[in-house]
């Protein structure tokens, strides 16, 4: 089991390196490899420009989050840049200034930073997402209101 988790992590790191490598400016497809750019932006979903990365020791965190059907999350904000892929289900994200983003399985999201918001799963199945946080060691990923 330990080897399997190491292999998965190594695979993610290799694919991340390939995708982030400046030589790859577009999708790549060959007989043995398919790399598809899902999202690239310097703005969050509400069209705000992402902040500069803070100084300090970078720390990347990847979370798998499952939100039960008909569940509303608490108001919160993220002090770090993060992006997500909704694997299954649906999710609506609402900000204090009444902006809304509706996601369905397969959608990506570059999350708002330092902006109060909440998510709600209005669907009949669990919403499952993978969230990638680009933070600084020792800093919180989420702050609740």
C-alpha positions, 0 to 999 in steps of 0.5 A: 500500500505504501508503494502504491501511494508513493507511485501515485504521488510520483505520477502526479509530480511527473505529470505536473512537471510536464504540464508546467514545463515552459516547453509545453505551451499547448496540449500534447497527444501521442500514442503513449501520452495525453496531456490536456490543459484543463485551466490556465489563468492569472485570475480567479473565477470571479475575474479578480487578479490572483495575488502575488505569492507570499515570501516564505517556504512554499508548501503544496497541499492536495486535498480530496474533499467530499461534500454530502448531497444538500449540504451548505458549507460555512462562510470561509476564505482562503489566504492562499491560491488554490484550484480544484477539479470537480470529479463528480456531482455538482457544486455552487460557490457564492461570494458575499457580493452575490457572485456565483459559480456553478460547477458540474463534474469535470469542471475546474475552478481557480478559487477566490483568494481572501474573499468570503464565500461558501459552497453548496451541493444542491444535488442528490449525489456527493460532490467530490473534488480535488483541491490543489493549494499553493501555500506557505509552510505554516499558513492556514489553507482556510479561515472560517468566518 
